[in-house]
Amino acid sequence: MILNADVEIFYNSLGTGADVVLLHPYPSDHGYWQPAAIHWSSRFRLLMPDLRGLGRSGVGEGASTMAKLADDLLQLCEAENVGRAVFVGCSVGCYVLFEFWRRHRERIKALVLTDTRAGMDTDEGRLARLKNAEETLLHGPEWAVEQMLPRLLSPQTLRSRPDVAEAARQTMLHASARGLAAMQRGMAERPDSTPTLADIDVPVLVLGGEDDLPSPPAELERMARAIRGAELKIIPKAGHLAAFEQPEEVGRLVRDFLERHGR
């Protein structure tokens, strides 16, 4: 645990070597990375925090804004003596990394951006998040998870891999209703990171599932084109949780990227 201002942040460390920091998607916790992490931990030290309000981390006061989450990330780096590292994010984890880049780009050696988008929410999307936050407080975290899960996994996973779907669900059930609502409100406030893409001048891998509904391949392609020299990989038979649904393929692709840019 680390203490940052009003909140305790839980994190797990795995392996030894050059540092890689992994930021999970909403509404999962750091366990999201476990299936893929075995492909990297023999060569790298993996630091996997639970974002505030999710997993075993505290919620703090007010919305979980990207500014707060970026500051949490800085405190983790300070506590673990991380100078420069490769940062890997999924979904909201990447929203945090865009903010972290704007504030602390000197700490970033390379980026892996998975199943995400750079733009801010539309007015309609923002209102939907705020409504979801209120309904989550009313109905509870299990209700929120059940509402989201069908949109996060590929149809094939839902249809023929119930064990994977249930394992993914389990990574989402440690959050409180208050924590989920705070994160939804924070995502609704996030700035447009599209202008940031042109400023990124470190190696970048953009990766995502071919069946990702929240961040479809066309969105990933636009993001990769906007970042100089970015690599793009689309993962078959995977949705928004590509690293969990296809850990061997994602593990192989990210390991190759880390070997080239993470030392």
N, C-alpha and C positions, 0 to 999 in steps of 0.2 A: 504493500500500500504506500502511496505518497499522499501528502496533504497539500492541497492547493486552495488557498483562500477559504471558501466555504464548503469544501467537499473533499472526501477521501476517494482517490482513484486506485482501483485494483488493477494489477497487471501480472502477467506471467512471463517468465523468461525460459527459453529453451535453446539448447545447443551452445556452441562456441565458435568464435571467428569474428569476421567483420559484422558490424551491426546492421540489422534490418528491422524496421519498425512496421508493424502490421495493424491497420485500423479497419475494424469490422463494419458490416452494414447494419442498418436499423431493420428489425428490432433485435438482432442477434447480440451475442457477447463474443469474447475472444475465442470461444470454442468453435466459432465459425471456421477458423483457420486450421484447426487440428488435422483434418484429413490431408490437406496439402502440405502442412508444415513438416511432415516427416521427410519430405523430399529436399528440404533446405537445411534442417537443423544439424546435419553432420558437417556442414561447411560454414555456417553462419550462426551468429547469436541473434535469436528472434525475440523481440520485445513485443508483447501482445496485450495492450491495455483494454479494459472495458471502458467504453466511452461513458461520460457522466450520465447518470440516469438509467443506464443499461447494465446488465450483468450484476456484478457485485460492487460496482462503483456507486457512490452517493449521488444524489440529485442536485443538491445545492438550491439556491434561490432563483426563481424566475425561469425564463426560457433558457434552454441549452443552446446558446448561440454559437456560431462558428468561431467567434472571437474567444469565448470561454473555452471551447474545446481545443483551439490552437494553443491557448495558454496552458491548459492541462498537459498537452503534448510537450511543450517546452519544459515544464517542470519534470516530466518523466525523463527527458533527455538529460537534464541537469542532474537528477538523482542517480542516473545510471552512467554518467560520464560519457554520454554519446556526443562526439564532436560532429562528424559528418556521417550520414548513413543513407542507405536506400530506404525510401518510405513507400509502402504498399497500402493502397486503400481500396475499399469496395463501397460504392454508393455514397452514403453520408461520410464515410471515411475519406473519400476523395474531396468532398466539400470542405472538410477540415484541412486537407492538404493544400488546397488552393489558397486558403486563408493563411496557412503556415508558410507557404511560399512567399506570399506578399510581405510577411513579417520577418521571416527568418530563413531566407533562401540560402544563406551561407552554410546552413546545416544540411542541405539536401544534396546528396551525391547523384542520385538518380530517382526516378519515380516509376511506379507501376500503378496505373489507373484502371480499375476494373469495374465494369457494370455501373457506370455513372454518367452524369451529364454536367456540362459547365454552366448552362444557363440557369437563371433563377426561375422560380415558379411563375406561371401565369396568374392572373388575378383569380381565375377559377380554381387553379391548383392550390393557391394559398388559402382560399376560403375552405376548400375541402380538407386541408391539413388542420385548420383551426377547428372545424366541425368534428373531425376525427379525434382531436385532443379532448374535446368536451365529452364525446361519446365514450371514449376510453375511461375517463374519470367516472362516468356513470355506470358502465357495464363491466369494467375490469380488464386486466391484461390478457387473460385467456381469450376473451371476446375479440380483442384487438388483433391477436395473433391469428385466430381463425379467419378473420376478415382478410388479412394480408396474404396468408400462405399460398392460396391458389394463384396469386399474381406474381409470386416470387420464384416459383419453380416451373420448369418446363412441363408441357403436357405429358411427355414420355415419363418423366420422373414421377409425376402424380399418378399416372396410369399403371406403371409397371415396377416402380421401385418404392414401395411403401416404407421400407426400412430407412431409406435415405430421407424421405419426406418427414418421417417421424423424428429422425436424428436432427434434421434442420429445425424442426419445431421445438425440440428440447433446448436448442441454443437460444431460443427466444423467450422462454418462460421464466427467466430469473428477474426480469425487470418488473418494477412496480407500475401501477397505472399512472402515478404522478411522474415517474421517470419517462415513460413513453409519451405522455402529454407534453412534458417539457421539451423533449427532442422534436416532436412534431412542430411545436411553436418556434423552436430555434431554426428548423429547416425552412419554415415559412418566411422567416426574416432574412435568410441568407442572401448575400449580394450576387449579382451577375458576375460569374468568373470567366465569361467568354473573352473579355479583353485581356485577361491574365495569360491566356494560352500562348499568345505571341511573344510573351516575355520569358517563357520557360526555355532555358538554354542548357539543360542537363539531359542526359539520355532518358527517354520515356518509352515505356511499353503500355499501349492501350489494349485492353483485352475485355471480352465480354461474351455472353451466351447468345447464340443465334435466336433463341426464343425469349429473350429478355423483353418484357413488356414495358417496365418503367424506363429502361435505357436501351432502346432497340439498336441494332447494328448500324442503321443510318446515322444515328446520333453519335455513336462511337467513331464512325468514319469521319464525320465533320470535325470532331474534336481532334482526331489524329492528324488531319490535314492542317489544322490551325497551329500545331506544335511542330516546330522545325525538327525534321529528322525522326519523328516518332514512328515506332513500329506498331502495327495493328494486327491483332489475332482474334478471330471469331471462333468460338468453341461450339462444335455441334452438340446437340442433345443437351443443352444447358439453358437455363433461364437467367434470372437476376442473381442467382447464387452460384455462379459458374464454378468457383473454386471448391464449393461443397459438393456440387453435383458431379463434376468431372475432375476430381483432385489429381488423378494421375497425369492427365493432359495439361492442366493448368500448372501442376507441379513441375512438369518437364519444361514447359515454356518459360516459366519464371526462373527456374534454376539456371537455364541457359543464359537468360538476361542477367542474373546476378553474377554468374561466373565472368561475364564480359564487362560488367559495369559496377559491381559491388565490392571489389577487392580494394 
